[in-house]
Amino acid sequence: MSITSQSELAGIKQISQVVGTTLKLMREYAQPGMSTKELDEYGGGILRAYGARSAPGLTYGFPGYTCISLNHEIAHGIPAKTKVLRDGDLVNIDVSAELDGFWADNGGSFVLGKDHGNHGGLVNASRQILRKAISEIKGGVRVADIGRLIEIESRKAGFTVIRNLAGHGVGRSLHEAPEEILNCYNRFNRERFKKNSVVAVETFIATKSTFAKTQKDGWTLVGNKGGFVAQHEHTIIVTDSEPVILTESNEIW
């Protein structure tokens, strides 16, 4: 969406605050021995308390309030009673929701408890590359150039990117134009970021894989070469200078 009024600005700020706060509280609530279903129910309760509705459920019929992915899972992990969090797990939580006709999206990966699997470097790279990518976004910048930046920075850090997952426009629905803010360079994409537009920018930084593939459950994504992936995501407003980070309440930085 493109922000054209103060009421639109207020609406997108409100739902962004909600999803950001929900992500932060879920991250703090997570503990070893807890099922991802319990963690998801906790997040769903926060969304309901704000009057917000889960975006994946509304849009796709996803079987959960939030997406919770563990270890080798990249994204779209289905919350389940049988999936129990353990100390040292690489956890990703993605929270998107709708409130009063406005939609926002954010996510983040973190290590639960002690970093037994040495995932800290990957998580930090994903977080810092997102920060650098967002800092370069303003009206007129080519979408493909942000993908190039993410890919180059990932390579510098010794990692790969997932090439078939992407950020996207957001605001009046979960996915809007630009439909693909990739983590790699696509020379055929000539789209440019537009001032006052709302976009969700996310990184998918990997240890081995370069593509995501869907599991038999029809939702969960894993890497084509195995390994691990860390994702971080913010919803922002594009300006002529520094972007406005709407989901800063998630405190992923």
C-alpha positions in Angstrom: 0.0 0.0 0.0 0.9 3.6 -0.3 0.3 5.9 2.6 -1.9 8.8 1.5 -3.5 10.0 4.7 -2.9 10.4 8.5 -5.6 7.8 9.1 -3.8 5.2 7.0 -0.5 6.0 8.7 -2.2 5.5 12.1 -3.7 2.2 11.0 -0.5 0.7 9.7 1.4 1.9 12.7 -1.1 0.3 15.0 -1.1 -3.2 13.5 2.7 -3.1 13.1 3.0 -2.3 16.8 0.8 -5.3 17.5 2.7 -7.9 15.5 6.0 -6.5 16.7 5.0 -6.7 20.3 3.6 -10.2 19.8 6.8 -11.5 18.3 8.8 -10.0 21.2 6.6 -11.5 23.9 6.5 -14.9 22.2 10.3 -14.9 22.0 10.5 -14.1 25.7 7.9 -16.7 26.6 9.5 -19.6 24.8 11.3 -22.1 27.0 12.7 -25.6 26.8 10.0 -28.3 27.3 7.2 -26.2 25.8 5.5 -27.3 22.6 5.3 -25.0 19.7 1.5 -25.4 19.9 1.6 -23.8 23.4 3.8 -21.0 22.2 1.5 -20.4 19.3 -1.6 -20.3 21.5 0.2 -17.8 23.6 0.8 -15.6 20.6 -2.8 -16.1 19.4 -4.0 -14.8 22.7 -2.0 -11.6 22.4 -3.3 -11.0 18.9 -6.9 -11.5 20.2 -6.4 -9.2 23.1 -5.5 -6.4 20.6 -8.5 -7.3 18.4 -6.1 -8.5 15.6 -6.5 -11.6 13.4 -3.8 -14.0 12.2 -2.9 -13.1 8.6 -1.8 -16.7 7.5 -5.1 -18.1 8.8 -7.2 -15.4 7.0 -5.2 -15.5 3.8 -4.3 -19.1 3.4 -6.1 -21.2 6.0 -2.8 -21.9 7.8 -3.3 -24.2 10.8 -1.9 -21.9 13.4 -1.9 -18.3 14.6 1.8 -17.9 13.8 4.5 -19.8 11.9 7.1 -21.5 14.2 10.0 -23.2 12.5 12.6 -25.3 14.3 16.2 -26.1 13.4 16.3 -27.4 9.8 13.0 -25.9 9.0 13.2 -22.6 7.2 9.7 -21.2 7.4 5.9 -21.9 7.6 6.4 -24.4 10.4 3.1 -25.7 11.7 2.7 -25.3 15.5 2.1 -28.8 17.1 1.9 -30.4 20.5 4.4 -33.0 19.4 7.1 -30.4 18.5 8.8 -29.6 21.8 11.4 -26.9 22.2 14.8 -27.9 23.5 17.7 -26.0 24.8 19.9 -24.9 21.9 17.2 -25.0 19.3 17.3 -22.6 16.4 13.8 -21.1 16.5 12.1 -18.9 14.0 8.8 -17.1 14.7 6.9 -15.2 12.0 3.9 -13.1 13.1 1.6 -11.3 10.7 -1.9 -10.1 11.4 -4.8 -7.8 10.3 -6.5 -5.1 12.3 -9.1 -2.7 11.1 -8.2 -3.4 7.5 -4.5 -3.0 7.9 -1.9 -5.7 7.7 1.7 -6.0 8.9 4.4 -8.8 9.0 7.5 -9.5 10.9 9.7 -12.3 12.1 13.0 -13.3 13.7 15.2 -16.3 14.4 17.0 -16.9 17.7 18.7 -19.5 19.7 16.8 -20.9 22.7 19.0 -21.1 25.7 22.6 -22.1 25.3 24.0 -22.1 21.7 25.0 -25.7 21.6 24.8 -25.8 17.8 26.8 -22.6 17.2 24.0 -20.9 15.4 24.8 -17.5 16.9 26.9 -16.4 13.9 24.2 -17.2 11.4 21.5 -15.5 13.5 23.6 -12.4 13.9 24.5 -12.3 10.2 20.8 -12.5 9.2 20.0 -9.7 11.7 22.8 -7.4 10.6 22.3 -7.9 6.9 18.6 -7.0 7.3 19.7 -3.8 9.1 22.1 -2.9 6.3 19.6 -3.7 3.5 16.8 -1.6 5.1 19.2 1.3 5.6 19.7 1.4 1.8 16.0 1.5 0.9 14.4 4.7 -0.2 12.3 5.9 -3.0 13.8 5.3 -6.4 16.2 2.5 -5.3 15.9 -0.7 -7.5 14.4 -3.7 -5.7 17.0 -5.9 -7.4 19.8 -3.8 -6.0 18.7 -4.6 -2.4 18.7 -8.3 -3.3 22.2 -7.9 -4.7 23.3 -6.3 -1.4 21.8 -9.1 0.7 23.5 -11.7 -1.4 26.9 -10.0 -1.4 26.8 -9.4 2.4 25.8 -13.0 3.0 28.7 -14.3 0.9 31.1 -12.0 2.8 29.9 -13.5 6.0 30.4 -17.1 4.7 26.8 -17.9 4.1 24.4 -18.4 1.2 20.8 -17.1 0.6 17.5 -18.8 -0.1 16.8 -17.6 -3.6 13.1 -18.5 -3.9 11.8 -16.7 -0.8 11.3 -13.0 -0.6 10.0 -9.9 1.1 6.9 -8.2 -0.3 4.6 -5.3 -0.2 2.1 -5.2 2.6 -0.6 -3.0 4.1 -4.1 -3.6 2.8 -3.4 -7.4 2.4 -0.6 -9.7 3.4 1.1 -9.7 0.0 1.1 -6.8 -2.3 3.4 -5.2 -4.9 6.3 -5.4 -5.0 5.7 -9.1 -4.8 9.3 -10.2 -4.7 12.0 -8.4 -2.7 14.5 -11.3 -3.2 17.6 -12.1 -1.2 19.5 -12.2 -4.5 20.0 -10.2 -7.7 17.4 -10.5 -10.4 18.5 -8.5 -13.4 15.1 -8.8 -15.0 13.4 -7.0 -12.1 13.3 -3.3 -12.9 10.9 -2.3 -10.1 11.9 0.5 -7.8 10.8 1.3 -4.3 8.2 4.0 -4.1 8.1 6.8 -1.6 5.3 6.3 1.0 4.9 2.6 0.1 4.8 -0.1 2.9 6.9 -3.2 2.4 8.0 -6.2 4.5 11.7 -6.8 4.0 13.2 -10.1 5.2 16.5 -12.0 5.0 16.9 -15.8 4.6 20.5 -16.5 5.3 21.7 -20.1 5.1 24.6 -22.3 6.0 24.3 -24.6 2.9 21.0 -24.4 1.0 20.0 -22.0 -1.8 16.4 -23.0 -2.4 13.4 -23.8 -0.1 11.3 -26.8 -0.8 7.9 -27.7 0.7 7.5 -30.8 2.9 4.7 -33.3 2.6 2.5 -31.4 5.1 2.1 -28.8 2.4 3.4 -25.9 4.5 6.8 -26.4 6.1 9.8 -25.3 4.1 13.3 -26.9 4.3 16.5 -26.3 2.4 17.4 -28.1 -0.7 20.9 -28.9 0.7 20.2 -29.2 4.4 21.8 -27.0 7.0 20.2 -24.1 8.8 18.6 -20.8 7.9 18.0 -17.7 9.9 15.3 -15.1 9.0 14.6 -11.6 10.2 11.9 -9.3 9.0 10.6 -5.8 9.5 7.6 -3.9 8.0 8.8 -0.4 6.9 7.6 2.7 5.2 9.8 3.8 2.3 10.8 7.5 2.3 13.2 9.8 0.5 15.8 9.2 3.2 15.8 6.8 6.1 12.9 4.4 6.1 10.4 4.3 9.0 10.7 0.9 10.8 7.1 0.2 11.8 7.7 -3.1 13.6 10.6 -1.9 15.8 8.7 -3.1 18.9 9.9 -6.6 18.1 13.3 -5.6 19.3 15.1 -8.0 17.0 17.9 -5.5 16.9 
